[in-house]
Amino acid sequence: MPLMGNLYIGASGLQNSQNALNTTAHNLSNIDTVGYTRQQVQLGTRNYVTLAVNPKAVNNKQTGLGVEYSRVKHIRDYFLDKTYRRESGRSMFYEVNTEVLEEVESQLGEMNGEAFQTTIEDFWTSIQELAKDPASSVTQGLLVQKASELVKRASVVYEGLSSYQDNLNVQIGKQVEKINKYGRQILDLNDRIKAIEAGGIEQANDLRDARDQLLDELAGMCNMSFKEDMYGAVSVQIEGVDFIKDGTCYPMELDIDPGTGFYTPFWPYNASYRILEDGTREYNIDGAEVFDLDREISSDLNTDIGGLKAMLLARGDHRANYTDVDVNSCNLNKLNTLKLEDVEEYLKNPDKYGTKYYNSDISQSVLMNVQAEFDQLIHSIVTKINGILADAAGVKTGDITYTDENGNAVTLTGARYADVNSEGYMRGKDGSPIQLFEKITTDGYRKVSGTVSYTDEAGITQTVTGDFWVYEEENGMGAESLYSINNLQINQELMQEPAMLGFRLKDGSEDTKTAEALKEAFTEEVYHLNPNVKKTTTFIDYYTDLVNQVGNTGKVNRSIYLNQESTVEGIESARQQVVGVSSDEELSNMIKFQNAYNAASRYINVVSEMLEHIINTLGM
């Protein structure tokens, strides 16, 4: 090889050693950069120049042209990445659940078994005092006062839970916005990476790092899968549906419930729609929802992945009340799920259907479950107390037929009613049976004229015509008919004049029977948190059980979260063994490439001295 050509060999050594030093320095400068992947230099030989071909020889006569910078390898492990992203998403799911349950505990005011529990106990104490002296205006006033405190405090607790639902709803909107933002950024990085790597020489490693970091962030929010094609572009699926594919990002959109304002993420391209007069689209999102929230939550099914899904489950889809956990009320709400021919049979024998139509969907929603069970407690107290007062006011049960305001004949079977002309004991100023707890939107009793059929003590059917107060039954089909927290108030007449309760019979004696019935109502163990809980409890213990249920569920979720966090840390540690930058290793490489640079430099100096010697010698 000509002596001048040897300079190219030295120059290639200088150039590639310098590039390798730059890569090593780049690794060291990013040792603490989140998402950075260490880069590894790979050197190779340039093409050889063939001087002679000898078939009998082992090798041809060749001379090398030096070293070349083959590639800067992007060190990653696909399987570790995939595992890390799946498990980090699962960790985020249980982290959100844990945070929600801790917030619910805070909303209930129950860190040490106090707050609302005290409010119930105070009401119970007022009933006990009333039982000691029923006719006292002091004990009657105390009962009304503590009942008012019960309603107000219950409303505060329920509103706190509802406000947290709204807070989660806002976070859901932000999460969807962030997911779409990440999708656009990944799509942009795909294009930039393909443009840089199209020549097959340069690797867009820093851009790949940025994209991998976005994929890590995306994996925490939802169950995503990814795949890189031969051109370096990544396609992404969320919940098994294409999110990024073939150079296009398909963003999520939010459907807004007009009643609650709750967001539901959906895929626009999977939804049907119609064009409104103003040119906007009105979507029908049935079947286009991003998340199937009806599926069982299970690690085996990989349905417990992603913080966004956890938020949607925790928030639920409406403000829950006692009808969501009370079997009979739930069945009334679920009549539309029955076939028409089954409705009549159901109304005759609802027990036949058991808990089949119990709204078990709310059991996966932490907030809705607590809202419903808490409202059931208040509803049970309210209806029990009102029922005892109704019995004292002479309210009976029978079949009544009357003509409504539209002139239509209406027949009620098993209706609760009271004769308008009965004695005024436990009656309001208008003569209606007194209710301690009233509905805000509708009256508890409605005055009608008609005919009542009932069976007397001798078993003989009697028929009476006249004016009656008819109890407005809760039908479960509209919130205005329910004795629910958001629809409760204390009887305003009793607030002004508690002594209207009287607790004195026609003969002037104290009505100790009604007072004792109120007392016994708080000691009956007949109430369940929900149809799936077999344990019966009293009003006092009900709330304790509710708080314990939240605490135990929170403890379980925290335990799962901590275990999952350890799993993620273990996988991340293994991943860092592959992608992480080791200062010791990089310093060792720096010394190696520095020595290679020095060797190439000395080689060039030797060749230069040889050339100088030859030229000077020939020149002489």
C-alpha positions as CSV (number, residue, x, y, z in Angstrom):
1,M,0.0,0.0,0.0
2,P,1.4,3.5,-0.8
3,L,2.8,5.2,2.2
4,M,0.5,8.2,1.7
5,G,-2.5,5.8,2.0
6,N,-1.5,4.9,5.5
7,L,-2.5,8.3,6.6
8,Y,-6.1,7.5,5.8
9,I,-5.9,4.5,8.2
10,G,-4.6,6.8,11.0
11,A,-7.2,9.5,10.2
12,S,-10.1,7.0,10.4
13,G,-8.7,5.9,13.8
14,L,-8.6,9.5,15.0
15,Q,-12.1,10.3,13.7
16,N,-13.8,7.2,15.1
17,S,-12.1,7.4,18.4
18,Q,-13.3,11.0,18.7
19,N,-16.8,10.0,17.8
20,A,-16.7,7.2,20.4
21,L,-15.4,9.7,23.0
22,N,-18.3,12.0,22.2
23,T,-20.8,9.2,22.6
24,T,-19.3,8.2,26.0
25,A,-19.4,11.9,27.1
26,H,-23.1,12.0,26.0
27,N,-23.8,9.0,28.2
28,L,-22.1,10.5,31.2
29,S,-23.8,13.9,30.8
30,N,-27.3,12.1,30.8
31,I,-26.6,9.7,33.6
32,D,-29.5,11.3,35.7
33,T,-31.8,12.1,32.7
34,V,-35.2,10.3,33.1
35,G,-35.9,8.0,30.3
36,Y,-32.4,8.1,28.8
37,T,-31.0,4.9,27.4
38,R,-27.3,4.3,27.3
39,Q,-25.7,4.3,23.8
40,Q,-23.1,1.8,22.8
41,V,-20.5,2.4,20.1
42,Q,-19.9,-0.4,17.6
43,L,-16.8,-0.1,15.4
44,G,-16.0,-2.1,12.2
45,T,-13.5,-2.3,9.5
46,R,-13.7,-0.5,6.2
47,N,-13.6,-2.3,2.9
48,Y,-10.3,-4.0,1.9
49,V,-8.3,-3.3,-1.2
50,T,-7.5,-6.5,-3.0
51,L,-3.9,-6.5,-4.4
52,A,-3.7,-10.0,-5.8
53,V,-5.8,-13.1,-6.1
54,N,-4.2,-16.5,-5.5
55,P,-6.5,-19.5,-5.7
56,K,-3.9,-21.6,-4.0
57,A,-3.5,-19.3,-1.1
58,V,-5.7,-19.3,2.0
59,N,-6.4,-15.6,1.6
60,N,-6.1,-13.1,-1.1
61,K,-3.5,-10.3,-0.8
62,Q,-5.4,-7.4,0.7
63,T,-4.7,-4.2,2.5
64,G,-7.1,-2.5,4.9
65,L,-8.5,1.1,4.7
66,G,-8.9,1.6,8.5
67,V,-11.8,1.5,10.9
68,E,-15.4,2.8,10.5
69,Y,-18.1,4.0,12.9
70,S,-20.6,1.1,12.3
71,R,-23.5,2.3,14.6
72,V,-24.4,3.6,18.0
73,K,-26.6,0.9,19.4
74,H,-29.7,1.8,21.4
75,I,-29.7,-0.7,24.2
76,R,-33.2,-1.8,25.2
77,D,-34.9,-5.1,26.1
78,Y,-38.3,-5.4,24.4
79,F,-39.7,-8.0,26.8
80,L,-38.6,-6.0,29.9
81,D,-40.2,-2.9,28.4
82,K,-43.5,-4.7,27.7
83,T,-43.5,-6.2,31.2
84,Y,-42.7,-3.0,32.9
85,R,-45.4,-1.1,31.1
86,R,-48.0,-3.7,31.9
87,E,-47.1,-3.9,35.6
88,S,-46.7,-0.1,36.0
89,G,-50.3,0.3,34.6
90,R,-51.5,-2.3,37.1
91,S,-49.7,-0.4,39.9
92,M,-51.3,2.8,38.9
93,F,-54.7,1.2,38.9
94,Y,-54.4,0.2,42.6
95,E,-52.7,3.4,43.5
96,V,-55.7,5.3,42.3
97,N,-58.0,2.9,44.2
98,T,-56.0,3.4,47.4
99,E,-56.1,7.2,47.1
100,V,-59.9,7.2,46.4
101,L,-60.6,5.0,49.5
102,E,-58.4,7.2,51.7
103,E,-60.3,10.2,50.4
104,V,-63.6,8.5,51.1
105,E,-62.5,7.7,54.7
106,S,-61.7,11.4,55.0
107,Q,-65.0,12.4,53.6
108,L,-66.8,10.2,56.1
109,G,-64.8,11.9,58.8
110,E,-63.8,8.6,60.1
111,M,-60.2,8.2,61.1
112,N,-61.0,7.3,64.7
113,G,-64.6,6.3,64.6
114,E,-66.0,9.7,65.3
115,A,-67.8,12.6,63.4
116,F,-71.0,11.3,61.8
117,Q,-71.1,8.3,64.1
118,T,-71.5,10.9,66.9
119,T,-74.4,12.5,65.1
120,I,-76.3,9.2,65.0
121,E,-75.5,8.5,68.6
122,D,-76.8,11.9,69.6
123,F,-80.1,11.2,67.7
124,W,-80.3,7.8,69.5
125,T,-79.7,9.5,72.8
126,S,-82.5,12.0,72.1
127,I,-84.9,9.0,71.5
128,Q,-83.8,7.4,74.7
129,E,-84.5,10.6,76.6
130,L,-87.9,10.8,74.9
131,A,-88.7,7.3,76.0
132,K,-88.1,8.4,79.6
133,D,-90.6,11.3,79.4
134,P,-92.5,11.2,76.1
135,A,-94.9,14.1,76.9
136,S,-92.1,16.5,77.8
137,S,-91.8,19.5,75.4
138,V,-88.0,19.4,76.3
139,T,-87.5,15.8,75.1
140,Q,-89.7,16.4,72.1
141,G,-87.7,19.5,71.2
142,L,-84.4,17.6,71.6
143,L,-85.7,14.9,69.3
144,V,-86.5,17.4,66.5
145,Q,-83.2,19.2,67.0
146,K,-81.1,16.1,66.8
147,A,-83.1,14.9,63.8
148,S,-82.3,18.2,62.1
149,E,-78.6,17.8,62.9
150,L,-78.8,14.3,61.4
151,V,-80.2,15.5,58.1
152,K,-77.8,18.4,57.9
153,R,-74.7,16.3,58.7
154,A,-75.8,13.5,56.4
155,S,-76.2,16.0,53.6
156,V,-72.7,17.4,54.2
157,V,-71.2,13.9,54.1
158,Y,-73.1,13.0,50.9
159,E,-72.2,16.3,49.2
160,G,-68.6,15.7,50.1
161,L,-68.7,12.3,48.3
162,S,-70.5,13.9,45.3
163,S,-67.9,16.7,45.1
164,Y,-65.1,14.1,45.0
165,Q,-67.0,12.4,42.2
166,D,-66.8,15.7,40.3
167,N,-63.2,16.1,41.2
168,L,-62.5,12.6,39.7
169,N,-64.5,13.6,36.7
170,V,-62.2,16.6,36.1
171,Q,-59.2,14.4,36.4
172,I,-60.6,12.0,33.9
173,G,-61.0,14.8,31.4
174,K,-57.4,15.9,32.0
175,Q,-56.1,12.3,31.6
176,V,-57.9,11.9,28.2
177,E,-56.4,15.2,27.1
178,K,-53.0,14.1,28.2
179,I,-53.3,10.7,26.4
180,N,-54.3,12.5,23.2
181,K,-51.4,14.8,23.6
182,Y,-49.0,11.9,24.0
183,G,-50.4,10.3,21.0
184,R,-49.7,13.3,18.8
185,Q,-46.2,13.6,20.2
186,I,-45.5,9.9,19.5
187,L,-46.8,10.3,16.0
188,D,-44.5,13.3,15.5
189,L,-41.5,11.4,16.9
190,N,-42.3,8.5,14.5
191,D,-42.0,10.8,11.5
192,R,-38.8,12.4,12.8
193,I,-37.2,9.0,13.6
194,K,-38.1,7.6,10.1
195,A,-36.7,10.7,8.4
196,I,-33.3,10.4,10.3
197,E,-33.0,6.6,10.0
198,A,-34.1,6.4,6.4
199,G,-30.5,6.5,5.1
200,G,-29.6,3.5,7.3
201,I,-26.5,5.2,8.7
202,E,-27.6,7.4,11.6
203,Q,-29.7,6.3,14.6
204,A,-32.2,8.7,16.2
205,N,-31.5,7.4,19.7
206,D,-32.4,10.5,21.6
207,L,-35.7,10.7,19.8
208,R,-36.3,7.1,20.6
209,D,-35.6,7.8,24.2
210,A,-38.2,10.5,24.2
211,R,-40.7,8.2,22.5
212,D,-40.1,5.4,25.0
213,Q,-40.6,7.8,27.9
214,L,-44.0,8.7,26.4
215,L,-44.9,5.1,26.1
216,D,-44.0,4.5,29.7
217,E,-46.2,7.4,30.7
218,L,-49.0,6.2,28.5
219,A,-48.8,2.7,30.0
220,G,-49.5,4.1,33.5
221,M,-52.8,5.6,32.3
222,C,-54.3,2.8,30.3
223,N,-53.8,-0.8,29.1
224,M,-51.7,-0.2,26.0
225,S,-49.7,-2.4,23.7
226,F,-47.1,-1.4,21.1
227,K,-45.2,-2.7,18.1
228,E,-42.4,-1.2,16.1
229,D,-42.3,-1.7,12.3
230,M,-39.3,-2.2,10.0
231,Y,-39.1,1.6,9.4
232,G,-38.8,2.4,13.1
233,A,-42.4,3.7,13.6
234,V,-44.4,2.5,16.6
235,S,-48.0,1.6,16.5
236,V,-50.1,1.7,19.7
237,Q,-53.3,0.1,20.8
238,I,-55.3,1.1,23.9
239,E,-57.7,-1.5,25.3
240,G,-57.2,-3.5,22.1
241,V,-58.2,-0.6,19.8
242,D,-55.9,1.2,17.4
243,F,-54.7,4.5,18.9
244,I,-51.7,5.1,16.6
245,K,-51.4,3.3,13.3
246,D,-50.1,3.9,9.8
247,G,-49.0,7.4,10.4
248,T,-52.3,8.4,12.0
249,C,-53.4,9.1,15.6
250,Y,-57.0,8.3,16.5
251,P,-57.7,10.5,19.5
252,M,-60.3,9.7,22.2
253,E,-63.2,12.0,22.7
254,L,-65.4,12.7,25.8
255,D,-69.2,12.1,25.9
256,I,-70.8,14.3,28.5
257,D,-73.8,13.1,30.4
258,P,-76.4,15.9,30.4
259,G,-77.7,15.0,33.8
260,T,-74.4,14.6,35.8
261,G,-71.8,16.2,33.5
262,F,-69.8,12.9,33.8
263,Y,-67.3,12.2,31.1
264,T,-67.2,8.9,29.2
265,P,-64.1,8.4,26.9
266,F,-65.1,6.9,23.5
267,W,-63.6,6.3,20.1
268,P,-65.3,8.6,17.6
269,Y,-64.6,6.4,14.6
270,N,-66.4,3.5,16.2
271,A,-69.5,5.6,17.1
272,S,-72.5,6.4,15.0
273,Y,-73.6,10.0,14.8
274,R,-76.0,12.5,13.3
275,I,-75.4,16.0,12.1
276,L,-77.3,18.7,14.0
277,E,-78.6,21.9,12.6
278,D,-75.5,23.9,13.8
279,G,-73.2,21.4,12.0
280,T,-72.0,19.6,15.1
281,R,-72.1,15.9,15.5
282,E,-74.3,14.1,18.1
283,Y,-72.7,10.8,18.9
284,N,-74.3,7.5,19.9
285,I,-71.4,5.9,21.9
286,D,-73.0,2.5,22.5
287,G,-70.3,0.0,21.8
288,A,-67.7,2.7,21.2
289,E,-66.6,3.2,24.8
290,V,-62.9,3.0,25.4
291,F,-63.3,0.9,28.6
292,D,-65.7,-1.9,29.2
293,L,-66.5,-1.3,32.8
294,D,-68.8,-4.2,33.1
295,R,-66.0,-6.8,32.9
296,E,-64.8,-8.4,36.1
297,I,-61.7,-6.7,37.6
298,S,-59.0,-9.4,37.5
299,S,-55.3,-9.6,37.1
300,D,-55.7,-12.9,35.2
301,L,-57.8,-11.1,32.7
302,N,-55.6,-8.0,32.7
303,T,-58.6,-5.8,33.4
304,D,-57.0,-4.1,36.4
305,I,-54.6,-1.9,34.4
306,G,-54.4,1.9,34.0
307,G,-55.1,4.9,36.3
308,L,-57.8,6.2,33.9
309,K,-59.9,3.1,34.2
310,A,-59.5,3.1,38.0
311,M,-60.8,6.7,38.1
312,L,-63.8,5.8,35.9
313,L,-64.7,2.8,38.0
314,A,-64.3,4.8,41.3
315,R,-66.4,7.7,40.1
316,G,-69.2,5.6,38.7
317,D,-71.8,6.9,36.2
318,H,-74.3,8.6,38.5
319,R,-75.1,9.9,42.0
320,A,-76.0,6.7,43.8
321,N,-78.8,6.4,46.4
322,Y,-80.4,3.7,48.4
323,T,-82.2,2.3,45.4
324,D,-78.9,1.0,44.1
325,V,-78.4,-1.4,47.0
326,D,-82.0,-2.0,48.2
327,V,-83.3,-5.1,46.5
328,N,-86.9,-4.1,46.1
329,S,-86.0,-0.5,45.0
330,C,-83.4,-1.8,42.6
331,N,-85.9,-4.2,41.1
332,L,-88.3,-1.3,40.6
333,N,-85.5,0.6,38.9
334,K,-84.7,-2.5,36.8
335,L,-88.2,-3.3,35.5
336,N,-87.2,-2.2,32.1
337,T,-84.7,-5.1,32.0
338,L,-87.6,-7.6,32.3
339,K,-89.6,-8.8,29.4
340,L,-93.1,-7.4,29.3
341,E,-94.7,-10.7,30.0
342,D,-92.5,-11.0,33.2
343,V,-93.4,-7.6,34.7
344,E,-96.8,-8.7,36.0
345,E,-95.4,-11.8,37.5
346,Y,-92.6,-9.8,39.1
347,L,-95.0,-7.3,40.7
348,K,-96.9,-10.2,42.2
349,N,-93.8,-12.0,43.5
350,P,-90.6,-9.9,43.5
351,D,-88.8,-12.3,45.8
352,K,-88.9,-14.8,42.9
353,Y,-86.2,-12.8,41.2
354,G,-84.0,-12.5,44.3
355,T,-81.0,-10.2,43.8
356,K,-80.9,-10.9,40.1
357,Y,-81.8,-7.3,39.4
358,Y,-79.8,-5.8,42.2
359,N,-77.6,-3.1,40.7
360,S,-74.4,-4.9,41.4
361,D,-72.6,-2.6,38.9
362,I,-72.0,0.0,41.7
363,S,-70.0,-2.5,43.7
364,Q,-67.1,-1.8,41.4
365,S,-67.5,1.9,42.1
366,V,-66.1,2.9,45.4
367,L,-67.9,6.2,45.6
368,M,-71.2,5.0,44.3
369,N,-71.1,2.0,46.7
370,V,-70.5,4.2,49.7
371,Q,-73.1,6.8,48.5
372,A,-75.7,4.1,48.2
373,E,-75.0,2.4,51.5
374,F,-74.8,5.7,53.3
375,D,-78.1,6.9,51.8
376,Q,-79.7,3.5,52.7
377,L,-78.8,4.1,56.3
378,I,-80.5,7.5,56.3
379,H,-83.5,6.2,54.3
380,S,-84.0,3.3,56.8
381,I,-83.9,5.7,59.8
382,V,-86.2,8.2,58.1
383,T,-88.8,5.7,56.9
384,K,-88.7,3.7,60.2
385,I,-89.3,6.8,62.4
386,N,-92.0,8.2,60.0
387,G,-93.7,4.7,60.0
388,I,-93.9,4.6,63.7
389,L,-95.4,8.1,63.9
390,A,-97.8,7.1,61.1
391,D,-99.0,4.1,63.2
392,A,-99.6,6.4,66.1
393,A,-101.5,8.8,63.8
394,G,-103.9,6.0,62.8
395,V,-102.5,5.2,59.4
396,K,-103.9,1.9,58.1
397,T,-103.4,-0.4,55.2
398,G,-106.0,-1.2,52.6
399,D,-107.1,-1.0,49.0
400,I,-108.3,2.4,47.9
401,T,-110.0,3.6,44.7
402,Y,-110.3,7.3,43.9
403,T,-110.6,9.7,41.0
404,D,-107.5,11.7,40.1
405,E,-107.3,15.3,38.9
406,N,-107.7,14.1,35.3
407,G,-110.9,12.2,36.1
408,N,-109.3,8.8,35.8
409,A,-110.2,6.1,38.3
410,V,-107.1,5.0,40.2
411,T,-106.9,1.8,42.4
412,L,-104.1,1.3,44.9
413,T,-103.5,-2.1,46.4
414,G,-102.1,-2.3,49.9
415,A,-102.0,1.5,50.2
416,R,-101.4,3.3,53.5
417,Y,-104.1,5.8,54.3
418,A,-105.7,7.7,57.2
419,D,-109.3,9.0,57.5
420,V,-109.4,12.8,57.2
421,N,-112.0,13.0,60.1
422,S,-109.9,11.0,62.6
423,E,-108.7,12.5,65.9
424,G,-105.9,15.0,65.7
425,Y,-103.3,13.0,67.5
426,M,-100.0,13.0,65.6
427,R,-101.6,15.2,62.9
428,G,-100.3,18.3,61.3
429,K,-102.2,21.6,61.1
430,D,-103.9,20.5,57.9
431,G,-104.9,17.2,59.5
432,S,-102.4,15.0,57.6
433,P,-100.3,12.4,59.6
434,I,-97.2,14.0,61.0
435,Q,-93.9,13.1,59.5
436,L,-90.7,14.0,61.3
437,F,-88.8,13.7,58.0
438,E,-90.3,15.2,54.9
439,K,-89.5,15.1,51.2
440,I,-88.5,18.5,49.7
441,T,-90.0,17.9,46.3
442,T,-93.3,16.2,47.1
443,D,-95.7,15.8,49.9
444,G,-95.7,12.6,52.0
445,Y,-99.5,12.3,52.0
446,R,-102.1,13.3,49.4
447,K,-105.7,14.1,50.1
448,V,-108.2,12.2,47.9
449,S,-111.8,11.3,47.9
450,G,-112.8,7.7,47.2
451,T,-113.5,4.3,48.6
452,V,-111.3,2.1,50.9
453,S,-111.6,-1.6,51.3
454,Y,-109.9,-3.3,54.3
455,T,-110.2,-6.3,56.5
456,D,-111.2,-5.7,60.1
457,E,-110.0,-7.6,63.2
458,A,-112.8,-10.2,62.7
459,G,-111.5,-10.9,59.2
460,I,-114.5,-9.3,57.5
461,T,-113.9,-7.0,54.5
462,Q,-115.2,-3.5,55.1
463,T,-115.8,-0.7,52.6
464,V,-115.7,3.0,53.6
465,T,-116.3,6.0,51.3
466,G,-115.0,9.5,52.2
467,D,-111.9,11.7,52.2
468,F,-108.6,10.1,53.0
469,W,-104.9,11.0,53.4
470,V,-103.0,8.5,51.1
471,Y,-99.3,7.9,51.6
472,E,-97.3,8.7,48.5
473,E,-95.3,5.5,48.0
474,E,-91.7,5.6,46.8
475,N,-91.8,4.2,43.3
476,G,-88.1,4.1,42.6
477,M,-88.7,5.7,39.2
478,G,-88.0,9.3,40.1
479,A,-85.8,11.0,42.7
480,E,-88.7,13.3,43.7
481,S,-90.6,10.3,45.2
482,L,-87.7,9.1,47.4
483,Y,-86.8,9.7,51.0
484,S,-83.2,10.2,50.0
485,I,-80.6,12.4,51.5
486,N,-80.8,15.0,48.7
487,N,-84.6,15.1,49.1
488,L,-84.9,15.4,52.9
489,Q,-85.9,18.1,55.3
490,I,-87.3,18.3,58.8
491,N,-91.0,19.0,59.2
492,Q,-91.1,22.8,59.3
493,E,-94.2,22.8,61.6
494,L,-92.3,20.6,64.1
495,M,-89.2,22.8,63.9
496,Q,-91.4,25.7,65.0
497,E,-93.6,23.8,67.4
498,P,-92.1,20.4,68.5
499,A,-94.9,20.0,71.1
500,M,-97.2,19.1,68.1
501,L,-95.9,15.6,68.6
502,G,-97.8,15.5,71.9
503,F,-97.3,11.8,72.7
504,R,-100.6,11.9,74.6
505,L,-103.5,9.6,73.8
506,K,-107.2,10.6,73.8
507,D,-107.5,9.7,77.5
508,G,-104.7,12.1,78.4
509,S,-102.1,9.4,79.2
510,E,-98.6,9.4,77.8
511,D,-98.1,7.4,74.6
512,T,-95.2,5.3,75.9
513,K,-95.9,2.6,73.4
514,T,-94.9,4.9,70.4
515,A,-91.9,6.2,72.4
516,E,-90.7,2.6,73.1
517,A,-91.3,1.7,69.4
518,L,-88.9,4.5,68.5
519,K,-86.4,3.2,71.0
520,E,-86.7,-0.4,69.7
521,A,-86.2,0.8,66.1
522,F,-82.6,1.6,67.0
523,T,-81.9,-1.8,68.5
524,E,-83.3,-4.0,65.8
525,E,-80.6,-6.0,64.0
526,V,-82.4,-6.3,60.6
527,Y,-80.4,-4.1,58.3
528,H,-77.8,-5.1,55.6
529,L,-75.1,-3.0,54.0
530,N,-76.2,-4.5,50.7
531,P,-77.9,-7.7,49.4
532,N,-74.5,-9.4,49.2
533,V,-73.8,-8.9,52.9
534,K,-75.5,-11.5,55.1
535,K,-74.7,-9.9,58.4
536,T,-77.6,-8.0,60.0
537,T,-77.0,-4.9,62.1
538,T,-78.6,-2.0,64.0
539,F,-78.6,1.7,62.9
540,I,-75.7,2.4,65.2
541,D,-73.6,-0.5,64.1
542,Y,-74.5,0.0,60.4
543,Y,-72.4,3.1,60.1
544,T,-69.5,1.4,61.9
545,D,-69.7,-1.5,59.5
546,L,-69.8,0.9,56.5
547,V,-66.7,2.6,57.7
548,N,-65.0,-0.7,58.5
549,Q,-65.9,-1.9,55.0
550,V,-64.2,1.2,53.5
551,G,-61.2,0.8,55.7
552,N,-60.8,-2.9,55.0
553,T,-61.2,-2.4,51.3
554,G,-58.6,0.4,51.5
555,K,-56.2,-1.8,53.4
556,V,-56.5,-4.6,50.8
557,N,-56.0,-2.2,47.9
558,R,-53.0,-0.6,49.7
559,S,-51.5,-4.0,50.2
560,I,-51.9,-4.9,46.6
561,Y,-50.5,-1.5,45.5
562,L,-47.4,-1.9,47.7
563,N,-46.8,-5.4,46.4
564,Q,-47.3,-4.2,42.9
565,E,-45.0,-1.3,43.5
566,S,-42.3,-3.7,44.6
567,T,-42.9,-5.7,41.5
568,V,-42.5,-2.6,39.3
569,E,-39.3,-1.6,41.1
570,G,-37.9,-5.1,40.6
571,I,-38.6,-4.9,36.8
572,E,-37.3,-1.4,36.6
573,S,-34.1,-2.5,38.3
574,A,-33.7,-5.3,35.8
575,R,-34.4,-2.8,33.0
576,Q,-31.9,-0.4,34.3
577,Q,-29.2,-3.1,34.2
578,V,-29.8,-3.0,30.4
579,V,-30.6,0.7,29.7
580,G,-29.0,2.5,32.6
581,V,-25.7,4.4,32.4
582,S,-22.9,3.1,34.6
583,S,-20.4,5.8,35.4
584,D,-17.6,3.2,36.0
585,E,-18.3,1.5,32.7
586,E,-18.4,4.8,30.8
587,L,-15.2,6.0,32.4
588,S,-13.5,2.7,31.4
589,N,-14.7,3.2,27.8
590,M,-13.4,6.8,27.9
591,I,-10.0,5.6,28.8
592,K,-10.1,2.9,26.1
593,F,-11.2,5.3,23.4
594,Q,-8.7,7.9,24.6
595,N,-5.9,5.4,24.3
596,A,-7.2,4.4,20.8
597,Y,-7.2,8.1,19.8
598,N,-3.6,8.5,21.1
599,A,-2.5,5.3,19.3
600,A,-4.0,6.6,16.0
601,S,-2.3,10.0,16.6
602,R,1.1,8.3,17.1
603,Y,0.6,6.1,14.1
604,I,0.0,9.3,11.9
605,N,3.1,10.8,13.5
606,V,5.2,7.8,12.5
607,V,3.9,7.8,9.0
608,S,4.5,11.6,8.8
609,E,8.1,11.2,10.0
610,M,8.7,8.4,7.5
611,L,7.4,10.6,4.7
612,E,9.5,13.5,5.8
613,H,12.6,11.3,6.1
614,I,12.1,9.8,2.5
615,I,11.4,13.2,1.0
616,N,14.4,14.8,2.7
617,T,16.7,11.9,1.8
618,L,15.6,11.9,-1.9
619,G,15.8,15.6,-2.0
620,M,19.4,15.4,-1.0
